[in-house]
C-alpha cells in the first residue's frame, strides 16, 4: 500500500463501504476489517497504518478489547486511533478505557471526520 493508510475496523459493511469510498476519494488507502480480530490479523501481516478508525460494538473482538490489545503491543500503541461510534452512551469519560483515543460520532459529517484524521495524523505521528 502506498500513501496515507487507514485501517477501518467496523462490522457494518455499508458503513465501511460508504465512508471507505469517501476516504479513498480524499486520498487515503483504506484497509478494511470486520472486527477486532480481523484488524489484529491485518496489523500482524502489514506495516502499521497511519491511523485506525475503530467502531466499538462488534462481534468476536469489540473496540474496547482491540484497544487493550493494541496498547499492549509496542509496535502498535503509537498508531493514532479514532473511535468512530454511533453509541450515544460513549463520551469523554470513556477516554481512559479507550487509551485516550479520539472520539467521533458516526453522525459527524465527512468534513469533520477528515479534519479529525488530519489532526491526529499530523499531531500524533
MODELLER restraints for C-alpha pairs under 7 A, 6 or more apart:
rsr = mdl.restraints
at = mdl.atoms
rsr.add(forms.Gaussian(group=physical.xy_distance, feature=features.Distance(at['CA:1:A'], at['CA:29:A']), mean=6.88, stdev=0.5))
rsr.add(forms.Gaussian(group=physical.xy_distance, feature=features.Distance(at['CA:3:A'], at['CA:28:A']), mean=6.81, stdev=0.5))
rsr.add(forms.Gaussian(group=physical.xy_distance, feature=features.Distance(at['CA:3:A'], at['CA:29:A']), mean=6.58, stdev=0.5))
rsr.add(forms.Gaussian(group=physical.xy_distance, feature=features.Distance(at['CA:4:A'], at['CA:28:A']), mean=5.17, stdev=0.5))
rsr.add(forms.Gaussian(group=physical.xy_distance, feature=features.Distance(at['CA:4:A'], at['CA:29:A']), mean=5.94, stdev=0.5))
rsr.add(forms.Gaussian(group=physical.xy_distance, feature=features.Distance(at['CA:4:A'], at['CA:50:A']), mean=6.14, stdev=0.5))
rsr.add(forms.Gaussian(group=physical.xy_distance, feature=features.Distance(at['CA:5:A'], at['CA:28:A']), mean=5.78, stdev=0.5))
rsr.add(forms.Gaussian(group=physical.xy_distance, feature=features.Distance(at['CA:5:A'], at['CA:29:A']), mean=4.73, stdev=0.5))
rsr.add(forms.Gaussian(group=physical.xy_distance, feature=features.Distance(at['CA:5:A'], at['CA:30:A']), mean=5.92, stdev=0.5))
rsr.add(forms.Gaussian(group=physical.xy_distance, feature=features.Distance(at['CA:5:A'], at['CA:49:A']), mean=4.99, stdev=0.5))
rsr.add(forms.Gaussian(group=physical.xy_distance, feature=features.Distance(at['CA:5:A'], at['CA:50:A']), mean=5.28, stdev=0.5))
rsr.add(forms.Gaussian(group=physical.xy_distance, feature=features.Distance(at['CA:5:A'], at['CA:51:A']), mean=6.89, stdev=0.5))
rsr.add(forms.Gaussian(group=physical.xy_distance, feature=features.Distance(at['CA:6:A'], at['CA:28:A']), mean=6.55, stdev=0.5))
rsr.add(forms.Gaussian(group=physical.xy_distance, feature=features.Distance(at['CA:6:A'], at['CA:29:A']), mean=6.17, stdev=0.5))
rsr.add(forms.Gaussian(group=physical.xy_distance, feature=features.Distance(at['CA:6:A'], at['CA:30:A']), mean=4.97, stdev=0.5))
rsr.add(forms.Gaussian(group=physical.xy_distance, feature=features.Distance(at['CA:6:A'], at['CA:31:A']), mean=6.25, stdev=0.5))
rsr.add(forms.Gaussian(group=physical.xy_distance, feature=features.Distance(at['CA:6:A'], at['CA:49:A']), mean=5.58, stdev=0.5))
rsr.add(forms.Gaussian(group=physical.xy_distance, feature=features.Distance(at['CA:6:A'], at['CA:50:A']), mean=5.90, stdev=0.5))
rsr.add(forms.Gaussian(group=physical.xy_distance, feature=features.Distance(at['CA:6:A'], at['CA:51:A']), mean=5.06, stdev=0.5))
rsr.add(forms.Gaussian(group=physical.xy_distance, feature=features.Distance(at['CA:6:A'], at['CA:52:A']), mean=5.65, stdev=0.5))
rsr.add(forms.Gaussian(group=physical.xy_distance, feature=features.Distance(at['CA:7:A'], at['CA:30:A']), mean=5.91, stdev=0.5))
rsr.add(forms.Gaussian(group=physical.xy_distance, feature=features.Distance(at['CA:7:A'], at['CA:31:A']), mean=4.81, stdev=0.5))
rsr.add(forms.Gaussian(group=physical.xy_distance, feature=features.Distance(at['CA:7:A'], at['CA:32:A']), mean=5.91, stdev=0.5))
rsr.add(forms.Gaussian(group=physical.xy_distance, feature=features.Distance(at['CA:7:A'], at['CA:49:A']), mean=6.34, stdev=0.5))
rsr.add(forms.Gaussian(group=physical.xy_distance, feature=features.Distance(at['CA:7:A'], at['CA:51:A']), mean=6.52, stdev=0.5))
rsr.add(forms.Gaussian(group=physical.xy_distance, feature=features.Distance(at['CA:7:A'], at['CA:52:A']), mean=4.77, stdev=0.5))
rsr.add(forms.Gaussian(group=physical.xy_distance, feature=features.Distance(at['CA:7:A'], at['CA:53:A']), mean=6.13, stdev=0.5))
rsr.add(forms.Gaussian(group=physical.xy_distance, feature=features.Distance(at['CA:8:A'], at['CA:16:A']), mean=6.92, stdev=0.5))
rsr.add(forms.Gaussian(group=physical.xy_distance, feature=features.Distance(at['CA:8:A'], at['CA:30:A']), mean=6.75, stdev=0.5))
rsr.add(forms.Gaussian(group=physical.xy_distance, feature=features.Distance(at['CA:8:A'], at['CA:31:A']), mean=6.07, stdev=0.5))
rsr.add(forms.Gaussian(group=physical.xy_distance, feature=features.Distance(at['CA:8:A'], at['CA:32:A']), mean=4.95, stdev=0.5))
rsr.add(forms.Gaussian(group=physical.xy_distance, feature=features.Distance(at['CA:8:A'], at['CA:33:A']), mean=6.19, stdev=0.5))
rsr.add(forms.Gaussian(group=physical.xy_distance, feature=features.Distance(at['CA:8:A'], at['CA:52:A']), mean=6.04, stdev=0.5))
rsr.add(forms.Gaussian(group=physical.xy_distance, feature=features.Distance(at['CA:8:A'], at['CA:53:A']), mean=4.80, stdev=0.5))
rsr.add(forms.Gaussian(group=physical.xy_distance, feature=features.Distance(at['CA:8:A'], at['CA:54:A']), mean=6.25, stdev=0.5))
rsr.add(forms.Gaussian(group=physical.xy_distance, feature=features.Distance(at['CA:9:A'], at['CA:32:A']), mean=6.08, stdev=0.5))
rsr.add(forms.Gaussian(group=physical.xy_distance, feature=features.Distance(at['CA:9:A'], at['CA:33:A']), mean=4.75, stdev=0.5))
rsr.add(forms.Gaussian(group=physical.xy_distance, feature=features.Distance(at['CA:9:A'], at['CA:34:A']), mean=5.80, stdev=0.5))
rsr.add(forms.Gaussian(group=physical.xy_distance, feature=features.Distance(at['CA:9:A'], at['CA:35:A']), mean=5.88, stdev=0.5))
rsr.add(forms.Gaussian(group=physical.xy_distance, feature=features.Distance(at['CA:9:A'], at['CA:36:A']), mean=6.85, stdev=0.5))
rsr.add(forms.Gaussian(group=physical.xy_distance, feature=features.Distance(at['CA:9:A'], at['CA:39:A']), mean=6.43, stdev=0.5))
rsr.add(forms.Gaussian(group=physical.xy_distance, feature=features.Distance(at['CA:9:A'], at['CA:53:A']), mean=6.04, stdev=0.5))
rsr.add(forms.Gaussian(group=physical.xy_distance, feature=features.Distance(at['CA:9:A'], at['CA:54:A']), mean=4.86, stdev=0.5))
rsr.add(forms.Gaussian(group=physical.xy_distance, feature=features.Distance(at['CA:9:A'], at['CA:55:A']), mean=6.02, stdev=0.5))
rsr.add(forms.Gaussian(group=physical.xy_distance, feature=features.Distance(at['CA:10:A'], at['CA:16:A']), mean=6.48, stdev=0.5))
rsr.add(forms.Gaussian(group=physical.xy_distance, feature=features.Distance(at['CA:10:A'], at['CA:33:A']), mean=6.43, stdev=0.5))
rsr.add(forms.Gaussian(group=physical.xy_distance, feature=features.Distance(at['CA:10:A'], at['CA:34:A']), mean=5.10, stdev=0.5))
rsr.add(forms.Gaussian(group=physical.xy_distance, feature=features.Distance(at['CA:10:A'], at['CA:35:A']), mean=5.92, stdev=0.5))
rsr.add(forms.Gaussian(group=physical.xy_distance, feature=features.Distance(at['CA:10:A'], at['CA:54:A']), mean=6.39, stdev=0.5))
rsr.add(forms.Gaussian(group=physical.xy_distance, feature=features.Distance(at['CA:10:A'], at['CA:55:A']), mean=5.06, stdev=0.5))
rsr.add(forms.Gaussian(group=physical.xy_distance, feature=features.Distance(at['CA:10:A'], at['CA:58:A']), mean=6.94, stdev=0.5))
rsr.add(forms.Gaussian(group=physical.xy_distance, feature=features.Distance(at['CA:11:A'], at['CA:34:A']), mean=4.28, stdev=0.5))
rsr.add(forms.Gaussian(group=physical.xy_distance, feature=features.Distance(at['CA:11:A'], at['CA:35:A']), mean=5.67, stdev=0.5))
rsr.add(forms.Gaussian(group=physical.xy_distance, feature=features.Distance(at['CA:11:A'], at['CA:58:A']), mean=5.67, stdev=0.5))
rsr.add(forms.Gaussian(group=physical.xy_distance, feature=features.Distance(at['CA:20:A'], at['CA:30:A']), mean=6.36, stdev=0.5))
rsr.add(forms.Gaussian(group=physical.xy_distance, feature=features.Distance(at['CA:24:A'], at['CA:30:A']), mean=6.49, stdev=0.5))
rsr.add(forms.Gaussian(group=physical.xy_distance, feature=features.Distance(at['CA:33:A'], at['CA:39:A']), mean=5.15, stdev=0.5))
rsr.add(forms.Gaussian(group=physical.xy_distance, feature=features.Distance(at['CA:35:A'], at['CA:58:A']), mean=5.78, stdev=0.5))
rsr.add(forms.Gaussian(group=physical.xy_distance, feature=features.Distance(at['CA:35:A'], at['CA:59:A']), mean=6.52, stdev=0.5))
rsr.add(forms.Gaussian(group=physical.xy_distance, feature=features.Distance(at['CA:35:A'], at['CA:60:A']), mean=6.91, stdev=0.5))
rsr.add(forms.Gaussian(group=physical.xy_distance, feature=features.Distance(at['CA:35:A'], at['CA:61:A']), mean=6.00, stdev=0.5))
rsr.add(forms.Gaussian(group=physical.xy_distance, feature=features.Distance(at['CA:35:A'], at['CA:62:A']), mean=6.59, stdev=0.5))
rsr.add(forms.Gaussian(group=physical.xy_distance, feature=features.Distance(at['CA:36:A'], at['CA:61:A']), mean=4.69, stdev=0.5))
rsr.add(forms.Gaussian(group=physical.xy_distance, feature=features.Distance(at['CA:36:A'], at['CA:62:A']), mean=5.79, stdev=0.5))
rsr.add(forms.Gaussian(group=physical.xy_distance, feature=features.Distance(at['CA:36:A'], at['CA:63:A']), mean=6.43, stdev=0.5))
rsr.add(forms.Gaussian(group=physical.xy_distance, feature=features.Distance(at['CA:36:A'], at['CA:66:A']), mean=5.19, stdev=0.5))
rsr.add(forms.Gaussian(group=physical.xy_distance, feature=features.Distance(at['CA:37:A'], at['CA:61:A']), mean=5.73, stdev=0.5))
rsr.add(forms.Gaussian(group=physical.xy_distance, feature=features.Distance(at['CA:48:A'], at['CA:76:A']), mean=6.62, stdev=0.5))
rsr.add(forms.Gaussian(group=physical.xy_distance, feature=features.Distance(at['CA:50:A'], at['CA:79:A']), mean=6.51, stdev=0.5))
rsr.add(forms.Gaussian(group=physical.xy_distance, feature=features.Distance(at['CA:50:A'], at['CA:121:A']), mean=6.56, stdev=0.5))
rsr.add(forms.Gaussian(group=physical.xy_distance, feature=features.Distance(at['CA:51:A'], at['CA:79:A']), mean=5.85, stdev=0.5))
rsr.add(forms.Gaussian(group=physical.xy_distance, feature=features.Distance(at['CA:51:A'], at['CA:80:A']), mean=4.93, stdev=0.5))
rsr.add(forms.Gaussian(group=physical.xy_distance, feature=features.Distance(at['CA:51:A'], at['CA:81:A']), mean=5.69, stdev=0.5))
rsr.add(forms.Gaussian(group=physical.xy_distance, feature=features.Distance(at['CA:51:A'], at['CA:121:A']), mean=6.61, stdev=0.5))
rsr.add(forms.Gaussian(group=physical.xy_distance, feature=features.Distance(at['CA:52:A'], at['CA:80:A']), mean=6.34, stdev=0.5))
rsr.add(forms.Gaussian(group=physical.xy_distance, feature=features.Distance(at['CA:52:A'], at['CA:81:A']), mean=4.64, stdev=0.5))
rsr.add(forms.Gaussian(group=physical.xy_distance, feature=features.Distance(at['CA:52:A'], at['CA:82:A']), mean=6.17, stdev=0.5))
rsr.add(forms.Gaussian(group=physical.xy_distance, feature=features.Distance(at['CA:53:A'], at['CA:81:A']), mean=5.98, stdev=0.5))
rsr.add(forms.Gaussian(group=physical.xy_distance, feature=features.Distance(at['CA:53:A'], at['CA:82:A']), mean=4.94, stdev=0.5))
rsr.add(forms.Gaussian(group=physical.xy_distance, feature=features.Distance(at['CA:53:A'], at['CA:83:A']), mean=6.03, stdev=0.5))
rsr.add(forms.Gaussian(group=physical.xy_distance, feature=features.Distance(at['CA:53:A'], at['CA:84:A']), mean=6.25, stdev=0.5))
rsr.add(forms.Gaussian(group=physical.xy_distance, feature=features.Distance(at['CA:54:A'], at['CA:63:A']), mean=6.38, stdev=0.5))
rsr.add(forms.Gaussian(group=physical.xy_distance, feature=features.Distance(at['CA:54:A'], at['CA:81:A']), mean=6.97, stdev=0.5))
rsr.add(forms.Gaussian(group=physical.xy_distance, feature=features.Distance(at['CA:54:A'], at['CA:82:A']), mean=6.02, stdev=0.5))
rsr.add(forms.Gaussian(group=physical.xy_distance, feature=features.Distance(at['CA:54:A'], at['CA:83:A']), mean=4.72, stdev=0.5))
rsr.add(forms.Gaussian(group=physical.xy_distance, feature=features.Distance(at['CA:54:A'], at['CA:84:A']), mean=5.47, stdev=0.5))
rsr.add(forms.Gaussian(group=physical.xy_distance, feature=features.Distance(at['CA:55:A'], at['CA:63:A']), mean=5.83, stdev=0.5))
rsr.add(forms.Gaussian(group=physical.xy_distance, feature=features.Distance(at['CA:55:A'], at['CA:83:A']), mean=5.85, stdev=0.5))
rsr.add(forms.Gaussian(group=physical.xy_distance, feature=features.Distance(at['CA:55:A'], at['CA:84:A']), mean=5.09, stdev=0.5))
rsr.add(forms.Gaussian(group=physical.xy_distance, feature=features.Distance(at['CA:55:A'], at['CA:85:A']), mean=5.37, stdev=0.5))
rsr.add(forms.Gaussian(group=physical.xy_distance, feature=features.Distance(at['CA:56:A'], at['CA:62:A']), mean=5.51, stdev=0.5))
rsr.add(forms.Gaussian(group=physical.xy_distance, feature=features.Distance(at['CA:56:A'], at['CA:63:A']), mean=3.92, stdev=0.5))
rsr.add(forms.Gaussian(group=physical.xy_distance, feature=features.Distance(at['CA:56:A'], at['CA:64:A']), mean=6.35, stdev=0.5))
rsr.add(forms.Gaussian(group=physical.xy_distance, feature=features.Distance(at['CA:56:A'], at['CA:85:A']), mean=6.26, stdev=0.5))
rsr.add(forms.Gaussian(group=physical.xy_distance, feature=features.Distance(at['CA:57:A'], at['CA:63:A']), mean=6.39, stdev=0.5))
rsr.add(forms.Gaussian(group=physical.xy_distance, feature=features.Distance(at['CA:64:A'], at['CA:98:A']), mean=6.35, stdev=0.5))
rsr.add(forms.Gaussian(group=physical.xy_distance, feature=features.Distance(at['CA:67:A'], at['CA:98:A']), mean=6.20, stdev=0.5))
rsr.add(forms.Gaussian(group=physical.xy_distance, feature=features.Distance(at['CA:70:A'], at['CA:76:A']), mean=5.58, stdev=0.5))
rsr.add(forms.Gaussian(group=physical.xy_distance, feature=features.Distance(at['CA:70:A'], at['CA:77:A']), mean=5.53, stdev=0.5))
rsr.add(forms.Gaussian(group=physical.xy_distance, feature=features.Distance(at['CA:71:A'], at['CA:77:A']), mean=4.36, stdev=0.5))
rsr.add(forms.Gaussian(group=physical.xy_distance, feature=features.Distance(at['CA:80:A'], at['CA:120:A']), mean=6.18, stdev=0.5))
rsr.add(forms.Gaussian(group=physical.xy_distance, feature=features.Distance(at['CA:80:A'], at['CA:121:A']), mean=6.55, stdev=0.5))
rsr.add(forms.Gaussian(group=physical.xy_distance, feature=features.Distance(at['CA:80:A'], at['CA:124:A']), mean=6.26, stdev=0.5))
rsr.add(forms.Gaussian(group=physical.xy_distance, feature=features.Distance(at['CA:81:A'], at['CA:101:A']), mean=5.34, stdev=0.5))
rsr.add(forms.Gaussian(group=physical.xy_distance, feature=features.Distance(at['CA:81:A'], at['CA:102:A']), mean=6.50, stdev=0.5))
rsr.add(forms.Gaussian(group=physical.xy_distance, feature=features.Distance(at['CA:82:A'], at['CA:101:A']), mean=5.61, stdev=0.5))
rsr.add(forms.Gaussian(group=physical.xy_distance, feature=features.Distance(at['CA:82:A'], at['CA:102:A']), mean=4.70, stdev=0.5))
rsr.add(forms.Gaussian(group=physical.xy_distance, feature=features.Distance(at['CA:82:A'], at['CA:103:A']), mean=5.80, stdev=0.5))
rsr.add(forms.Gaussian(group=physical.xy_distance, feature=features.Distance(at['CA:82:A'], at['CA:104:A']), mean=6.89, stdev=0.5))
rsr.add(forms.Gaussian(group=physical.xy_distance, feature=features.Distance(at['CA:83:A'], at['CA:101:A']), mean=6.35, stdev=0.5))
rsr.add(forms.Gaussian(group=physical.xy_distance, feature=features.Distance(at['CA:83:A'], at['CA:102:A']), mean=5.99, stdev=0.5))
rsr.add(forms.Gaussian(group=physical.xy_distance, feature=features.Distance(at['CA:83:A'], at['CA:103:A']), mean=4.82, stdev=0.5))
rsr.add(forms.Gaussian(group=physical.xy_distance, feature=features.Distance(at['CA:83:A'], at['CA:104:A']), mean=6.03, stdev=0.5))
rsr.add(forms.Gaussian(group=physical.xy_distance, feature=features.Distance(at['CA:84:A'], at['CA:103:A']), mean=6.33, stdev=0.5))
rsr.add(forms.Gaussian(group=physical.xy_distance, feature=features.Distance(at['CA:84:A'], at['CA:104:A']), mean=5.01, stdev=0.5))
rsr.add(forms.Gaussian(group=physical.xy_distance, feature=features.Distance(at['CA:84:A'], at['CA:105:A']), mean=5.62, stdev=0.5))
rsr.add(forms.Gaussian(group=physical.xy_distance, feature=features.Distance(at['CA:84:A'], at['CA:106:A']), mean=5.82, stdev=0.5))
rsr.add(forms.Gaussian(group=physical.xy_distance, feature=features.Distance(at['CA:85:A'], at['CA:104:A']), mean=6.52, stdev=0.5))
rsr.add(forms.Gaussian(group=physical.xy_distance, feature=features.Distance(at['CA:85:A'], at['CA:105:A']), mean=5.04, stdev=0.5))
rsr.add(forms.Gaussian(group=physical.xy_distance, feature=features.Distance(at['CA:85:A'], at['CA:106:A']), mean=5.35, stdev=0.5))
rsr.add(forms.Gaussian(group=physical.xy_distance, feature=features.Distance(at['CA:86:A'], at['CA:105:A']), mean=5.58, stdev=0.5))
rsr.add(forms.Gaussian(group=physical.xy_distance, feature=features.Distance(at['CA:86:A'], at['CA:106:A']), mean=5.16, stdev=0.5))
rsr.add(forms.Gaussian(group=physical.xy_distance, feature=features.Distance(at['CA:95:A'], at['CA:101:A']), mean=6.50, stdev=0.5))
